[in-house]
């Protein structure tokens, strides 16, 4: 296969593509940070109902995520794929529909209304997210350039999260009403408009992998009824074939360890503030803003760590910071520092004034317990967010060594599928546990006095749940060896495959490639299939189902 002439990305491409995470992470920051609280405070929904609304749509994405990834991969040799772009066609379809995000935040509706509007937005979100995530892996093969794409994405993500957390404070300060549902409707309308703008920027400043000369000669094959009927079987075959890549299996464990921990924290934290810290919307907004600012700083540091040493060290440091924050909340819960409640009340809901030594509620103890845990949490969470998506950009390279194909779309689909299913389970379980603990939702925005059992349940869930999940990911991280050095070895071997070589350049190269792929070297590049088509014409993996990995 002829070598591809790759365009060189510039800063505008890094940031143009990365701006897409204003939707990717911004929507999730609003949803995971505020929607459970909004439903249980202003919509007369129970914690169980709120958890179901947030969780059930993600189960539907068990079909839509891999389907969109599979279809976008296989649009490459169709008329629309060549003229518009197999990824960009999905992005263009979402642009006019994204302002519908605000419909979720209309109060006075039924459980069914909130469920259906959330399902609709999640479908739009998936139509954008899967194709968009593939583009960074398509625009460059270079390890450092891929890390820069991931870094730009995460910096935008953390900026959008800061906006999602601080907008309620700005709206309350300008329009009044500390605990008003109108705050959230205005916020959602602002974000809906921003989403359409950033997707437009992605379309303008990104590109898809160029065609090789051999690919240009392939004539698009019409989609017959018989071929269409085979799509589900082929799609799920491709889907499960990704799990035969060792580095990808390890990556999923690390990914879920960090993200499920945050799902539990995001859902329980506003309730923890209300029941344990005895705060309201304004305090939640300002504490979350402090956390997301710390996350932004964390990502900037993590970019350099990942480029220089690889993702594993950064991941372990992040788990340590986040766990330390949760342990501080555990200490706070048992100690209940003297004067904290009085000092917080004196701030009149504006915790930022605690930093002013002249404010009525100022005390070093108050400042420490308000900001130390949440800043530590942010320093850990930023890196936990960055590491998996920096690694994702290299996984299609590992897969190419095994199959001889570029399957960015199916990998993005699988990652999002696994993420959504796990997130669904985490949010539904969190809502159920909070409800089972006796938590009573507010009525028309008026908080209810909670029982000690309800408060204990919320605190235990916030602290113990994330730590348990992160420890599982931490154990797997000791086996993960994809970094700048091993990726360089892998890419050199792939270049040899393209040149027709089928033997390793050295014993070290063999060990590295076999460790990352989980396959013997003589089984790579589709060699396990006796009659394989040229790599650029295949549409499915060339892994013989009967030939297992090494």
C-alpha positions in Angstrom: 0.0 0.0 0.0 1.4 3.4 -1.0 2.5 5.6 1.9 0.0 8.3 2.8 1.1 11.9 2.5 0.0 13.3 5.8 -0.8 17.0 6.2 1.0 18.7 9.0 -1.4 20.0 11.7 -0.9 23.5 13.0 -2.2 25.2 16.2 -5.5 26.1 14.5 -6.1 22.5 13.7 -5.3 21.4 17.3 -7.6 23.9 18.7 -10.3 23.7 16.0 -10.6 20.0 16.5 -10.3 20.3 20.2 -13.1 22.8 20.4 -15.4 19.9 19.8 -15.0 18.9 23.4 -17.0 22.0 24.4 -19.9 19.7 23.3 -18.2 16.4 24.3 -17.3 17.4 27.8 -19.4 20.6 28.2 -22.7 18.7 27.8 -21.5 16.0 30.2 -20.4 18.6 32.7 -23.9 20.1 32.8 -25.6 16.7 32.7 -23.5 14.9 35.3 -22.9 18.0 37.5 -26.4 19.4 37.5 -29.2 17.3 36.0 -29.6 14.8 39.0 -29.8 17.8 41.3 -32.1 19.7 39.0 -34.5 16.8 38.7 -34.7 16.1 42.4 -34.8 19.7 43.5 -37.1 21.4 40.9 -39.0 18.7 39.0 -40.6 16.7 41.9 -38.8 13.5 40.7 -37.4 10.9 43.2 -33.7 10.0 43.2 -34.6 6.6 41.6 -36.6 8.4 38.8 -33.7 10.9 38.2 -31.2 8.0 38.1 -33.3 6.1 35.5 -33.6 9.2 33.3 -29.9 9.7 33.3 -29.1 6.0 33.0 -31.6 4.4 30.6 -30.7 6.4 27.5 -27.1 5.2 27.8 -28.3 1.6 27.5 -29.8 2.4 24.2 -26.4 3.5 23.0 -25.2 -0.1 23.3 -26.6 -0.2 19.7 -26.1 3.4 18.5 -22.5 3.8 19.5 -21.0 0.9 17.6 -23.5 1.3 14.7 -22.4 4.9 14.1 -18.7 3.9 14.4 -19.2 1.0 12.0 -21.2 3.0 9.5 -18.8 5.9 9.5 -15.9 3.5 8.9 -17.7 2.0 5.9 -18.8 5.2 4.3 -15.3 5.7 3.0 -16.0 4.1 -0.3 -19.4 5.6 -0.9 -20.3 8.7 -2.8 -21.3 10.7 0.3 -18.1 9.5 2.1 -15.9 10.8 -0.7 -17.8 14.1 -1.4 -18.8 15.1 2.2 -16.7 12.9 4.4 -17.6 9.7 6.2 -17.1 11.5 9.6 -18.2 15.0 8.7 -21.6 14.0 7.4 -22.6 13.1 10.9 -21.3 16.4 12.3 -23.2 18.4 9.8 -26.5 16.7 10.6 -26.2 17.6 14.3 -25.5 21.3 14.0 -29.1 22.7 13.6 -30.5 20.3 16.3 -28.1 20.9 19.2 -30.0 23.9 20.7 -32.7 21.3 21.7 -30.5 20.8 24.8 -32.5 23.5 26.5 -35.7 21.4 26.3 -34.4 19.1 29.1 -34.4 21.9 31.6 -38.1 23.0 31.3 -39.8 22.4 34.7 -43.3 21.1 35.4 -43.1 18.2 32.9 -43.6 14.5 33.4 -41.1 11.6 33.9 -41.8 10.6 30.3 -41.1 14.0 28.9 -37.7 14.3 30.6 -36.8 10.7 29.5 -37.7 11.3 25.9 -36.0 14.7 25.6 -32.8 13.3 27.2 -32.8 10.3 24.8 -33.1 12.6 21.8 -30.2 14.8 23.0 -28.0 11.7 23.8 -28.6 10.4 20.2 -27.4 13.8 18.8 -24.5 13.7 21.2 -23.4 10.2 20.0 -23.8 11.2 16.3 -21.2 13.9 17.0 -19.0 12.2 19.5 -18.1 9.0 17.7 -17.0 10.5 14.3 -15.3 13.4 16.0 -13.2 11.3 18.2 -11.7 9.4 15.2 -10.5 12.6 13.5 -7.4 13.2 15.7 -6.2 9.6 15.0 -6.8 10.2 11.2 -5.0 13.6 11.0 -1.6 12.4 12.2 0.5 9.3 13.0 3.1 11.1 15.2 3.1 10.3 18.9 3.7 13.9 20.0 1.2 15.4 17.6 -1.5 13.0 18.8 -0.7 14.0 22.4 -1.1 17.6 21.4 -4.5 16.9 19.9 -5.5 15.1 23.1 -4.1 18.0 25.2 -6.0 20.6 23.2 -9.2 18.6 23.6 -8.8 18.2 27.3 -7.9 21.9 27.9 -11.2 22.8 26.0 -13.0 20.1 28.0 -11.9 21.6 31.3 -12.7 25.1 30.2 -16.2 24.0 29.2 -16.5 22.3 32.6 -15.5 25.6 34.3 -18.2 27.4 32.3 -20.8 24.7 33.2 -20.0 25.1 36.9 -19.7 28.9 37.0 -22.6 29.9 34.8 -25.2 29.4 37.6 -23.2 31.8 39.7 -23.1 34.4 36.9 -26.8 33.9 36.2 -27.8 34.1 39.8 -25.7 37.3 40.3 -27.2 39.0 37.3 -30.8 37.7 37.4 -31.3 36.9 41.1 -32.9 33.8 42.7 -30.4 31.6 44.4 -32.4 28.4 43.9 -34.5 29.0 40.8 -35.0 26.5 37.9 -34.8 29.5 35.5 -31.0 29.5 36.2 -30.6 26.1 34.6 -32.9 26.9 31.6 -30.8 30.0 30.8 -27.6 28.0 31.2 -28.8 25.2 28.9 -29.9 27.6 26.2 -26.5 29.3 26.2 -24.8 25.9 25.9 -27.1 24.8 23.1 -26.0 27.7 21.0 -22.3 27.2 21.8 -22.6 23.5 20.8 -23.7 24.4 17.3 -20.8 26.9 16.9 -18.1 24.5 18.0 -19.2 21.7 15.8 -19.1 24.1 12.9 -15.5 24.9 13.8 -14.6 21.2 13.9 -15.9 20.8 10.4 -13.9 23.7 9.1 -10.5 23.0 10.8 -10.2 19.2 10.7 -9.8 16.6 7.9 -10.1 12.9 7.4 -7.4 10.4 6.4 -6.5 11.0 2.8 -7.1 8.2 0.2 -4.2 6.1 -1.0 -3.8 5.7 -4.8 -5.0 2.1 -4.4 -8.1 3.3 -2.5 -8.9 5.8 -5.2 -9.4 3.0 -7.7 -12.0 1.2 -5.6 -15.5 1.7 -7.1 -18.2 2.3 -4.5 -20.3 -0.8 -4.2 -24.1 -0.3 -4.1 -25.8 -1.2 -0.8 -28.1 -4.1 -1.7 -30.8 -5.6 0.6 -28.6 -8.7 1.1 -25.6 -6.5 2.2 -27.7 -4.4 4.4 -29.1 -7.5 6.2 -25.5 -8.5 7.0 -24.6 -5.2 8.6 -25.6 -6.0 12.3 -23.7 -9.3 12.2 -20.6 -7.7 10.7 -20.8 -4.7 13.1 -20.9 -6.9 16.2 -18.1 -9.1 14.8 -16.0 -6.0 14.4 -17.1 -4.8 17.8 -16.0 -7.8 19.7 -12.8 -8.2 17.6 -11.4 -5.1 19.3 -11.4 -6.9 22.6 -8.8 -9.3 21.2 -6.2 -6.5 21.3 -4.4 -6.7 24.7 -3.6 -3.0 25.0 -7.2 -2.1 24.3 -8.5 -4.5 27.0 -6.1 -3.0 29.5 -7.0 0.5 28.3 -10.7 -0.1 28.9 -10.1 -1.1 32.5 -8.0 2.0 33.2 -10.5 4.2 31.4 -13.5 2.9 33.4 -11.6 3.0 36.7 -11.2 6.8 36.4 -14.5 7.6 34.7 -16.9 5.5 36.8 -15.3 7.0 39.9 -16.2 10.5 38.6 -19.8 9.4 37.6 -20.4 8.4 41.2 -18.8 11.6 42.5 -20.6 13.9 40.1 -24.0 12.4 40.9 -23.5 12.4 44.7 -21.5 15.6 45.3 -24.4 18.2 44.9 -26.4 16.1 47.3 -23.4 15.8 49.7 -23.1 19.6 49.6 -26.8 20.0 50.5 -26.9 17.4 53.2 -23.5 17.5 54.8 -22.1 21.0 54.0 -25.6 22.5 54.2 -25.2 24.6 51.1 -27.4 25.4 48.0 -27.0 26.0 44.3 -24.6 28.9 44.7 -22.2 27.0 46.9 -22.3 23.9 44.6 -21.6 26.1 41.6 -18.6 27.8 43.2 -17.1 24.6 44.7 -17.4 22.9 41.3 -15.8 25.9 39.6 -12.8 25.6 41.9 -12.6 21.9 41.1 -12.7 22.4 37.3 -10.1 25.2 37.5 -7.8 22.6 39.3 -8.7 20.1 36.6 -7.5 22.6 33.9 -4.2 23.0 35.7 -4.0 19.2 36.1 -4.4 18.6 32.3 -1.7 21.0 31.4 0.7 19.2 33.7 -0.5 15.7 32.6 0.2 16.6 28.9 3.9 16.9 29.6 4.0 13.8 31.8 2.3 11.7 29.2 4.6 12.9 26.4 7.8 12.4 28.4 7.1 9.2 30.4 3.8 7.7 29.2 0.3 7.5 30.6 0.7 5.1 33.5 2.7 7.4 35.9 0.2 10.2 35.3 -2.7 7.8 36.0 -1.3 6.7 39.3 -0.6 10.2 40.5 -4.2 11.2 39.6 -5.7 8.3 41.6 -3.6 9.4 44.5 -4.8 13.0 44.4 -8.5 12.1 44.0 -8.3 9.5 46.8 -6.7 12.0 49.1 -9.6 14.4 48.5 -12.2 11.7 49.3 -10.4 10.8 52.5 -10.4 14.4 53.5 -14.2 14.4 53.1 -14.3 11.3 55.2 -12.4 13.1 58.0 -14.6 16.1 57.7 -17.7 14.0 58.0 -16.6 12.4 61.2 -14.9 15.4 62.8 -17.4 18.1 61.8 -14.9 21.0 62.4 -16.1 23.5 65.0 -17.4 26.7 63.6 -17.7 25.5 60.0 -21.5 25.8 59.8 -21.5 29.2 61.4 -18.7 30.5 59.1 -20.5 29.1 56.0 -23.7 30.7 57.0 -22.0 34.1 57.4 -20.8 33.9 53.8 -24.4 34.0 52.6 -23.8 31.3 50.0 -20.8 32.9 48.4 -17.9 30.7 49.4 -15.4 32.7 47.4 -15.6 35.5 50.0 -14.1 33.0 52.4 -10.8 33.8 50.8 -11.0 37.4 52.0 -9.5 37.7 55.5 -11.9 40.7 56.1 -15.1 38.7 55.4 -17.4 37.9 58.4 -17.1 34.2 58.0 -13.3 34.0 57.3 -11.2 31.4 59.2 -8.3 29.3 58.1 -10.3 26.2 59.1 -13.2 27.2 56.8 -10.9 27.9 53.9 -9.1 24.6 54.3 -12.3 22.4 54.4 -14.0 24.3 51.6 -11.1 24.3 49.1 -8.5 21.7 50.0 -10.6 18.6 49.2 -12.2 20.0 46.1 -8.9 21.3 44.7 -7.2 17.9 45.3 -10.2 16.2 43.6 -9.8 18.5 40.6 -6.1 17.8 40.3 -6.8 14.1 40.2 -9.8 14.3 38.0 -8.2 16.4 35.2 -5.5 13.8 34.7 -8.0 10.9 34.9 -9.9 12.5 32.1 -6.9 13.2 29.9 -5.0 9.9 30.1 -7.6 7.6 28.5 -8.3 9.9 25.6 -4.6 10.5 25.0 -4.1 6.7 24.8 -7.1 6.2 22.5 -5.3 8.0 19.6 -2.6 5.2 19.6 -4.9 2.2 19.8 -5.9 2.1 16.1 -2.1 1.8 15.4 -2.0 -1.3 17.6 -5.0 -2.7 15.8 -3.5 -2.0 12.4 -0.6 -4.2 13.2 -3.0 -7.1 13.8 -5.6 -6.6 11.1 -3.9 -4.5 8.5 -6.7 -2.0 8.7 -7.5 1.5 10.0 -10.6 1.2 12.2 -10.7 4.4 14.2 -14.5 4.5 14.0 -15.2 1.1 15.6 -12.7 1.8 18.4 -14.4 5.1 19.2 -17.7 3.3 19.1 -16.6 0.6 21.4 -15.0 3.0 23.9 -18.2 5.1 24.0 -20.4 2.1 24.2 -18.5 0.6 27.1 -18.4 4.1 28.7 -22.1 4.7 28.3 -23.2 1.2 29.6 -20.9 1.6 32.6 -22.0 5.2 33.2 -25.7 4.1 33.0 -25.1 1.4 35.6 -23.2 3.8 37.9 -25.8 6.5 37.7 -28.8 4.2 38.1 -27.1 2.5 41.0 -26.1 5.8 42.6 -29.7 7.1 42.4 -31.1 3.9 43.7 -28.7 3.8 46.7 -29.4 7.5 47.6 -33.2 6.8 47.4 -32.9 3.5 49.4 -30.9 5.4 52.0 -34.0 7.5 52.7 -33.2 10.7 50.8 -36.3 12.8 50.2 -36.4 15.1 47.1 -37.1 18.8 47.5 -40.7 20.0 46.9 -41.0 23.0 44.5 -37.3 23.8 45.2 -37.8 23.8 49.0 -35.3 21.5 50.7 -36.5 18.8 53.1 -34.8 17.9 56.4 -33.0 14.6 55.8 -32.7 11.7 58.2 -29.2 10.7 59.6 -29.5 7.5 57.6 -30.0 9.4 54.4 -27.0 11.7 55.1 -24.8 8.7 56.1 -25.7 6.9 52.8 -24.8 10.0 50.7 -21.5 10.4 52.5 -20.5 6.7 52.3 -21.4 6.6 48.6 -19.4 9.7 47.7 -16.3 8.5 49.5 -16.2 4.7 49.2 -17.6 4.3 45.7 -15.0 6.2 43.7 -12.1 4.8 45.7 -13.1 1.2 45.1 -13.5 1.7 41.4 -10.2 3.6 41.0 -8.3 0.8 42.9 -9.4 -1.7 40.3 -8.1 0.5 37.4 -4.8 1.1 39.4 -4.1 -2.7 39.5 -4.5 -3.1 35.7 -2.2 -0.1 35.1 0.8 -2.1 36.2 0.4 -4.3 33.1 0.0 -1.4 30.6 3.1 -0.6 28.5 2.0 1.7 25.7 4.2 4.8 25.8 6.3 6.9 23.5 9.1 4.4 23.2 6.9 1.3 22.5 4.7 3.3 20.2 7.7 4.3 18.1 8.8 0.6 17.9 5.2 -0.4 16.9 5.0 2.3 14.1 8.4 1.2 12.7 7.2 -2.4 12.5 3.9 -1.2 10.8 6.0 0.6 8.2 7.8 -2.7 7.6 4.5 -4.5 7.2 3.5 -1.9 4.5 6.8 -2.6 2.7 6.0 -6.3 2.6 8.2 -7.4 5.5 6.8 -10.2 7.7 9.7 -10.7 10.2 10.6 -8.4 13.1 13.5 -6.0 12.9 14.8 -7.3 16.2 13.9 -9.5 19.1 13.1 -6.4 21.2 10.7 -5.2 18.4 9.0 -8.6 18.5 8.5 -8.5 22.2 7.1 -5.0 22.2 4.6 -5.6 19.4 3.5 -9.0 20.8 3.0 -7.4 24.3 0.9 -4.6 22.9 -1.2 -6.7 20.5 -1.4 -9.9 22.5 -0.7 -11.8 19.2 2.3 -13.8 18.0 4.3 -11.9 15.4 3.6 -14.4 12.7 -0.2 -13.9 13.2 0.0 -10.1 12.6 -1.1 -8.1 9.7 -4.0 -10.4 9.0 -1.7 -13.4 8.6 -4.0 -15.7 10.4 -6.4 -15.6 7.5 -5.2 -17.8 4.6 -6.9 -15.8 1.8 -6.8 -12.2 2.8 -7.7 -9.3 0.5 -5.3 -6.4 0.3 -5.4 -4.4 3.6 -6.9 -1.3 1.9 -9.9 -3.2 0.5 -11.0 -5.2 3.6 -14.1 -4.1 5.5 -13.8 -6.5 8.5 -11.1 -7.7 10.7 -8.7 -10.4 9.4 -8.6 -12.2 12.7 -9.5 -15.8 12.2 -12.1 -16.6 14.9 -10.5 -20.0 15.4 -7.0 -18.6 15.9 -6.6 -17.1 19.4 -4.0 -14.6 20.4 -0.8 -15.6 21.9 
